[in-house]
Amino acid sequence: MSRPQSDVKFHIYSRPNSNIWWLWGWRDRPDGSRCRCSVSTARFITGPLTRAEYTQDQAQILVNKATGVAPDSVSAVKRLSVAWAEEYIRDRIEHEGKSKKTLNWYLNSLAKFKAFYGDSFSLGRYRAQDIWDFQRYALDSKCQPVTVNTYCRGLQGVYSRLVRQGILERNPFDDFERIREVKKKNFLTLAELKQLLESLFAPALVPAPGEKVIKPRPSLYISRRLVRMLICTGLRRVEILCLERSDVDFPNMRFRPTNIKSADKHKRWIAIPPKIAPDFAFFLNNFDASYDDKPGLPFYRCHPDTLTHWCKEHLIDAKLPDYHTHNLRHTFATLALENGMTLRDLQKYLDHSDTSVTELYAHDIASIQAPELGI
């Protein structure tokens, strides 16, 4: 038997600053006023309304079923397009108070997804068996396995939010199979470290008699010193670049870098390694307090990415192109443990929040004797 025509009318409205949409119904009285229907009355008249709180898509589907109206052009399928998901994830991340880095991670994953499937592809039609097609596409576009896995984890986060909001029933990326990543070595061997140090401590290029004078890069003297400081202190690049003049106690051969990753940005005193004491003296003597209109900053001011670029250039010059800046921190931590430093002391030195983080830097080179770095 067909359902009797109902005189209940519906209204959908959203809660401010939220993705939750409310659905309620009413009847028109003879005098023109409205009589609001309760959830139980609406359920009895129109069908299974089991709760008063829905997503917009769910509410619209219930209204369409109750009134017999076909879905309009702004249907749930159209809202679930990749282009819609990009706008949706912007609003959700902003509402959740997540960082811009997290937002870019999700947007980059959706951008790769959109490049393969297009703007209008419906996320609701995606299945777990389709994941390999996307992974193969990403690999064919010269993405590394670790990057492909990062894309999949980003899409997993997008789908998780859609499931939590009730927009979708299941997350196809819940049990996706990760592509096997090639594990790279995170630290330099003794031979490689010696090779790099010889390159950094080498004197400036002196031409032979009659040879054309080759001028070194303008940043060569500065970049060499900064990279040497990274090797011999094991600090982060920003901790070196953000040193203030008041942070360097040169008579007592110590300095105190700032951990900008901590909430309170606390400082800790560290001894200046004798091998790079001339580098500290160079910056203190050649860059006064008024340099670059930033009083109190004795060191060369550059962007952290510039220091990363310089470090990569020196690694290439030393014929070590497979390493990057953070590998120097891993190398320092590994050699410090081999020289007898305890894990607890190393945690305080590197300023890690927990020893479990420091253990990631403790690589197995037990059969190698640590070199004399002056650390």
C-alpha positions as CSV (number, residue, x, y, z in Angstrom):
1,M,0.0,0.0,0.0
2,S,1.3,3.4,-0.9
3,R,2.2,5.9,1.7
4,P,-0.5,8.6,2.2
5,Q,0.4,12.1,1.1
6,S,1.7,14.1,4.1
7,D,1.1,17.8,4.7
8,V,4.3,18.0,6.8
9,K,6.8,20.5,5.4
10,F,10.5,20.3,6.1
11,H,13.3,22.8,6.8
12,I,17.1,22.2,6.8
13,Y,19.4,24.5,8.6
14,S,23.0,24.3,9.8
15,R,24.6,24.8,13.2
16,P,27.0,27.9,13.1
17,N,30.6,27.0,12.5
18,S,29.8,23.3,12.0
19,N,29.2,20.8,9.4
20,I,26.1,19.4,11.2
21,W,22.7,20.1,9.6
22,W,19.4,20.0,11.4
23,L,16.1,18.7,10.0
24,W,12.7,19.6,11.4
25,G,9.1,19.6,10.0
26,W,6.0,21.6,10.5
27,R,2.3,21.8,9.5
28,D,0.4,24.9,8.5
29,R,-2.6,25.7,10.8
30,P,-5.8,27.2,9.3
31,D,-5.0,30.6,10.7
32,G,-1.7,30.6,8.9
33,S,0.6,29.8,11.9
34,R,2.9,26.9,12.0
35,C,2.8,23.8,14.2
36,R,6.2,22.2,14.6
37,C,6.3,18.4,14.4
38,S,8.3,16.4,16.8
39,V,10.7,13.7,15.6
40,S,8.4,10.9,16.6
41,T,5.5,12.6,14.7
42,A,7.6,13.1,11.6
43,R,8.8,9.5,11.8
44,F,5.2,8.3,12.0
45,I,4.0,10.4,9.0
46,T,7.0,10.3,6.6
47,G,9.1,7.3,7.5
48,P,12.2,6.3,9.5
49,L,13.6,9.5,10.9
50,T,15.6,8.1,13.8
51,R,17.4,11.2,15.0
52,A,17.1,15.0,14.7
53,E,20.7,15.6,13.6
54,Y,22.0,14.8,10.1
55,T,24.5,15.8,7.6
56,Q,23.2,18.0,4.8
57,D,23.2,15.1,2.3
58,Q,21.4,12.8,4.7
59,A,18.7,15.4,5.4
60,Q,18.2,16.2,1.8
61,I,17.8,12.5,0.9
62,L,15.2,12.1,3.7
63,V,13.2,15.1,2.5
64,N,13.3,13.8,-1.1
65,K,12.0,10.4,0.0
66,A,9.3,11.9,2.2
67,T,8.0,14.4,-0.4
68,G,8.5,12.2,-3.5
69,V,10.7,14.9,-5.0
70,A,13.6,13.7,-7.2
71,P,17.1,14.9,-6.2
72,D,18.0,18.3,-7.5
73,S,21.1,19.3,-9.4
74,V,23.0,19.8,-6.1
75,S,22.8,16.1,-5.3
76,A,24.8,14.2,-2.8
77,V,26.8,12.6,-5.7
78,K,27.8,16.0,-7.0
79,R,28.7,17.3,-3.6
80,L,31.1,14.4,-3.2
81,S,33.2,15.4,-6.2
82,V,36.9,15.9,-5.7
83,A,36.6,19.6,-6.2
84,W,33.9,19.7,-3.5
85,A,36.1,17.6,-1.2
86,E,38.9,20.2,-1.5
87,E,36.6,23.0,-0.2
88,Y,35.2,20.7,2.4
89,I,38.6,19.7,3.8
90,R,39.6,23.4,4.0
91,D,36.6,24.2,6.2
92,R,37.1,21.1,8.4
93,I,40.8,21.6,9.0
94,E,40.2,25.3,9.8
95,H,37.4,24.3,12.2
96,E,39.6,21.7,13.9
97,G,42.4,24.1,14.4
98,K,45.0,22.0,12.5
99,S,48.2,23.4,11.2
100,K,48.7,24.7,7.6
101,K,51.1,21.9,7.0
102,T,48.4,19.4,7.7
103,L,46.0,21.2,5.4
104,N,48.6,21.2,2.6
105,W,49.2,17.5,3.1
106,Y,45.5,16.7,2.5
107,L,45.2,19.2,-0.4
108,N,48.3,17.7,-2.1
109,S,46.8,14.2,-1.8
110,L,43.5,15.4,-3.3
111,A,45.3,17.2,-6.1
112,K,47.1,14.0,-7.1
113,F,43.8,12.2,-6.9
114,K,42.1,14.8,-9.0
115,A,44.9,14.7,-11.6
116,F,44.1,11.0,-12.2
117,Y,40.3,10.9,-11.9
118,G,39.3,14.5,-12.6
119,D,37.3,17.2,-10.8
120,S,33.9,15.6,-11.1
121,F,34.8,12.1,-9.9
122,S,32.6,11.1,-7.0
123,L,34.4,10.0,-3.9
124,G,31.4,7.8,-3.1
125,R,32.1,5.5,-6.1
126,Y,35.6,4.8,-5.0
127,R,36.4,1.2,-3.8
128,A,39.3,-0.4,-2.1
129,Q,40.2,-2.4,-5.2
130,D,40.7,0.9,-7.1
131,I,43.6,2.0,-4.9
132,W,46.2,0.1,-6.8
133,D,45.3,2.0,-10.0
134,F,45.9,5.2,-8.2
135,Q,49.2,4.0,-6.7
136,R,50.4,2.8,-10.1
137,Y,49.5,6.2,-11.6
138,A,51.6,7.9,-8.9
139,L,54.5,5.6,-9.4
140,D,54.4,6.1,-13.2
141,S,54.5,9.9,-12.7
142,K,57.9,9.3,-11.1
143,C,56.8,9.6,-7.4
144,Q,58.9,7.7,-4.9
145,P,57.1,4.9,-2.9
146,V,57.3,7.0,0.3
147,T,55.5,9.8,-1.5
148,V,52.8,7.5,-2.8
149,N,52.2,6.1,0.7
150,T,51.9,9.7,1.9
151,Y,49.3,10.5,-0.7
152,C,47.3,7.4,0.4
153,R,47.5,8.3,4.1
154,G,46.3,11.8,3.2
155,L,43.3,10.4,1.3
156,Q,42.7,8.1,4.2
157,G,42.4,11.2,6.5
158,V,40.0,12.9,4.1
159,Y,37.7,9.8,3.9
160,S,37.8,9.4,7.7
161,R,36.3,12.8,8.1
162,L,33.6,12.1,5.6
163,V,32.8,8.8,7.5
164,R,32.7,10.5,10.9
165,Q,30.3,13.1,9.5
166,G,28.1,10.4,8.1
167,I,28.5,11.5,4.6
168,L,30.0,8.1,3.6
169,E,29.5,4.7,5.1
170,R,33.0,3.3,4.8
171,N,36.6,4.4,4.2
172,P,38.2,2.5,1.3
173,F,41.7,3.5,2.5
174,D,41.3,1.8,5.9
175,D,43.4,-1.2,5.0
176,F,45.3,0.0,2.0
177,E,48.5,-1.9,1.3
178,R,51.5,0.3,1.6
179,I,54.1,0.1,-1.2
180,R,57.4,-1.2,0.0
181,E,59.8,1.6,0.6
182,V,63.6,1.4,0.0
183,K,65.1,2.1,3.3
184,K,67.9,4.6,3.0
185,K,70.9,4.9,5.4
186,N,70.3,7.9,7.7
187,F,73.9,8.4,8.8
188,L,77.3,8.8,7.2
189,T,80.0,6.2,7.7
190,L,83.4,7.2,9.0
191,A,84.9,7.2,5.6
192,E,82.1,9.4,4.2
193,L,82.3,11.7,7.2
194,K,86.0,12.1,6.9
195,Q,85.6,12.8,3.2
196,L,83.1,15.5,3.9
197,L,85.2,17.1,6.7
198,E,88.2,17.2,4.4
199,S,86.2,19.0,1.8
200,L,84.8,21.5,4.4
201,F,88.2,22.2,6.0
202,A,90.1,22.4,2.7
203,P,91.8,25.8,2.1
204,A,90.4,28.1,-0.6
205,L,91.3,27.2,-4.2
206,V,94.7,28.7,-5.1
207,P,95.4,28.7,-8.9
208,A,98.7,27.4,-10.2
209,P,101.1,29.8,-11.9
210,G,99.7,30.9,-15.3
211,E,96.3,29.2,-14.5
212,K,93.1,31.3,-14.8
213,V,91.9,32.6,-11.4
214,I,88.7,30.8,-10.4
215,K,86.9,32.7,-7.7
216,P,85.0,30.7,-5.1
217,R,81.3,31.2,-4.6
218,P,80.5,34.3,-2.5
219,S,78.8,32.2,0.1
220,L,81.6,29.6,0.2
221,Y,83.3,30.8,3.4
222,I,80.1,31.3,5.2
223,S,78.4,28.1,4.1
224,R,81.4,26.0,5.0
225,R,81.4,27.3,8.5
226,L,77.6,26.8,9.0
227,V,77.8,23.2,7.7
228,R,80.8,22.5,10.0
229,M,78.7,23.8,12.9
230,L,75.8,21.4,12.0
231,I,78.2,18.4,11.9
232,C,80.0,19.1,15.1
233,T,77.0,20.2,17.2
234,G,74.2,18.0,15.8
235,L,71.8,21.0,16.1
236,R,68.8,21.8,13.9
237,R,69.5,24.3,11.1
238,V,67.1,26.9,12.7
239,E,68.8,26.6,16.0
240,I,72.1,27.6,14.4
241,L,70.6,30.4,12.4
242,C,68.6,31.9,15.2
243,L,71.5,32.3,17.7
244,E,71.6,35.7,19.4
245,R,74.7,37.4,20.6
246,S,73.6,37.0,24.2
247,D,73.3,33.3,23.6
248,V,77.1,32.9,23.0
249,D,79.4,33.0,26.0
250,F,82.7,32.8,24.1
251,P,85.0,33.3,27.2
252,N,83.5,30.2,28.8
253,M,83.3,28.3,25.5
254,R,79.5,27.7,25.6
255,F,76.3,28.8,23.8
256,R,72.6,28.2,24.3
257,P,70.4,27.5,21.2
258,T,66.6,27.9,21.2
259,N,64.4,25.0,20.6
260,I,61.7,26.6,18.5
261,K,59.8,23.3,18.2
262,S,58.9,23.4,22.0
263,A,55.9,25.3,23.2
264,D,58.0,27.5,25.6
265,K,61.0,27.8,23.2
266,H,63.3,27.1,26.0
267,K,67.1,27.3,25.8
268,R,69.9,25.0,27.1
269,W,73.6,25.6,27.5
270,I,76.0,23.6,25.2
271,A,79.8,23.6,25.1
272,I,81.4,25.0,22.0
273,P,83.3,22.2,20.3
274,P,87.0,23.2,20.0
275,K,87.1,22.3,16.4
276,I,84.6,25.0,15.4
277,A,85.6,27.6,18.0
278,P,87.2,29.7,15.1
279,D,83.8,29.6,13.3
280,F,82.1,31.1,16.3
281,A,84.8,33.7,16.5
282,F,84.4,34.5,12.8
283,F,80.7,35.2,13.1
284,L,81.0,37.2,16.3
285,N,83.8,39.4,14.9
286,N,82.5,39.9,11.4
287,F,78.7,40.4,11.9
288,D,78.0,43.1,14.4
289,A,74.7,43.6,16.3
290,S,73.2,45.9,13.7
291,Y,73.6,43.5,10.9
292,D,70.5,43.3,8.7
293,D,68.6,45.6,11.1
294,K,68.2,42.8,13.5
295,P,70.1,43.7,16.7
296,G,71.6,40.8,18.8
297,L,71.9,38.3,15.9
298,P,75.6,37.6,15.3
299,F,75.3,35.0,12.6
300,Y,74.7,35.2,8.9
301,R,71.0,35.6,8.2
302,C,69.6,33.3,5.6
303,H,66.5,31.2,5.1
304,P,66.8,27.6,6.5
305,D,66.1,26.3,3.0
306,T,69.2,28.2,1.8
307,L,71.3,26.5,4.4
308,T,69.8,23.2,3.2
309,H,70.8,24.0,-0.3
310,W,74.3,25.0,0.7
311,C,74.7,21.7,2.7
312,K,73.5,19.7,-0.3
313,E,76.1,21.5,-2.5
314,H,78.9,20.5,-0.1
315,L,77.7,16.9,0.0
316,I,77.7,16.8,-3.8
317,D,81.2,18.3,-3.8
318,A,82.3,15.6,-1.4
319,K,80.7,13.0,-3.8
320,L,78.0,12.2,-1.3
321,P,74.8,13.1,-3.2
322,D,72.5,10.5,-1.4
323,Y,72.5,12.4,1.9
324,H,70.8,15.6,3.1
325,T,71.0,18.0,6.0
326,H,69.2,16.0,8.7
327,N,71.5,13.1,8.1
328,L,74.2,15.1,9.9
329,R,72.1,15.2,13.0
330,H,71.7,11.4,12.9
331,T,75.4,11.0,12.4
332,F,76.3,13.2,15.4
333,A,73.8,11.3,17.6
334,T,75.2,7.9,16.6
335,L,78.8,8.9,17.1
336,A,77.9,10.5,20.5
337,L,76.5,7.2,21.7
338,E,79.5,5.3,20.4
339,N,81.8,7.7,22.4
340,G,80.0,6.7,25.6
341,M,77.2,9.3,26.0
342,T,74.1,7.8,27.6
343,L,70.8,7.9,25.8
344,R,69.4,10.1,28.6
345,D,72.2,12.7,28.2
346,L,71.8,12.6,24.4
347,Q,68.1,13.2,24.8
348,K,68.8,16.4,26.8
349,Y,71.5,17.5,24.4
350,L,69.2,17.1,21.3
351,D,66.3,18.4,23.3
352,H,63.9,15.6,22.5
353,S,60.6,15.3,24.4
354,D,61.1,11.6,25.0
355,T,63.9,9.0,24.8
356,S,61.8,7.0,22.2
357,V,62.5,9.8,19.8
358,T,66.2,9.8,20.6
359,E,66.3,6.0,20.0
360,L,65.5,6.7,16.3
361,Y,68.9,8.4,16.0
362,A,70.8,5.5,17.6
363,H,71.9,3.6,14.6
364,D,73.9,0.4,14.7
365,I,77.6,1.1,14.0
366,A,78.9,-0.7,17.1
367,S,81.8,-2.2,15.2
368,I,83.2,1.3,14.2
369,Q,85.3,3.5,16.4
370,A,84.1,7.1,16.5
371,P,86.5,9.7,14.9
372,E,88.1,12.6,16.7
373,L,85.7,15.5,15.9
374,G,86.4,17.5,19.0
375,I,82.8,17.0,20.2
